[in-house]
Amino acid sequence: MGRKLLHLLNGLITCAVVAALVLAGAYAGYALWDNQQVYNAAETSLSEMKEIRAALGMPSTVSALTELLEENRVARKAKAEATATPIPEMTAAPAKSAPAAADTAPAPAAETTVSAAETANNGTTTTVSDGTKETAVTSAPEPEASSETAAPAPTATATEEPADDSLFGQLKAINEDITAWITMPGTAIDYPVLQGNTNYSYINTDVYGNFALAGSIFLDSRNKEDYTDIYSLLYGHNMAQHKMFSDVNLYKEENFFNENTLGMLLMPDGCHILESLSIIVVPASDSGMMNPENWNHLDGEGIYSQVQENALFTCEKGLEALRGLVDAGETPRLVALSTCSDEFTDARTILLTLMDP
């Protein structure tokens, strides 16, 4: 009797273990499938907008951004030289020189005059004088009906609103909350940037307003949507398969950081170059890097120091450009890309960039 109970108990235990393994396998399979759906949804939700962007041929390669950056630097240098160089004093010509020139100027070869009286009711009569004879050329008067049709054509369509087929016209038609498009060559970061009423608006919401675990790339709700703040903070999830802002963590590798220093922020007013300044890791509770409002009280030197504090690496060209702006008394505009990291609990990786260096 005891042996039968023991065999029965062993059989029940074996069945329970097998059932547990089957359930665990099924759950793991479902989790992998569900995870893949998240990535697929993240990509599908952006496919339409990426097609819009590609069709308009917006710059996205390193060479294109380097060319724009060089144009930016040349323009800034020219502006600085124009400001530093005194403008030569202009001496006005004597007043009598104008009449003198008029007296000596040769008479025009032909002169054309039109009489208002002649054109009022009887068509158009033009008197052409070449200095020796006058020839009257009269055209037949236009019928009354055709004078109505001669009204300027634009007046008929002046009130029509032309369709906004620009990149942002098309993006705004999808979602009014889109503020920019960010592209970081060398990475898979190539997304529209949204801004909600709070920082929870797009944390699990796609660009169409649908629930999505991948969320969207979004601008801190405390920032101005035109990126005129000293420090504009962008958020994106750290996901597998290079989705969303996971590639921000690539910049923690020194070689990658040094070789990929340019990005682009496309806004309604044009293309803005982003040049890397530093890559840092901070806790999510860091009041300096995770709160844009705390940068508003910093002066130029304070900004310059903050950029380098806790930095894993810094970009010499970026810091040189920042120093130039600070020394010139201009207010720099920084854009920070933030995502989760695995150094410690609630770690955040932040790539600091300078807009329009």
Secondary structure, DSSP 8 states (H G I E B T S, - for coil): -HHHHHHHHHHHHHHHHHHHHHHHHHHHHHHHHHHHHHHHHHHHHHHHHHHHHHHTT---SHHHHHHHHHHHHHHHHHHHHHHHS---------TTHHHHHHHHS---S-EEEE-HHHHHHS-EEEEEE-SS-EEEEEE----HHHHHHTS-THHHHTTS-----SHHHHHHHH-TTEEEEEE-TTSS-EEEEE--SSTTTTTSB-TTS-B-TT--EEE-TTS-TTS-SSEEEEE--B-STT-BTGGGGGGGSHHHHHH--EEEEEETTEEEEEEEEEEEEEETT-TTTS-GGGGTT--HHHHHHHHHTTEEEE-HHHHHHHHHHHHTT----EEEEEEE-SSSTTEEEEEEEEE--
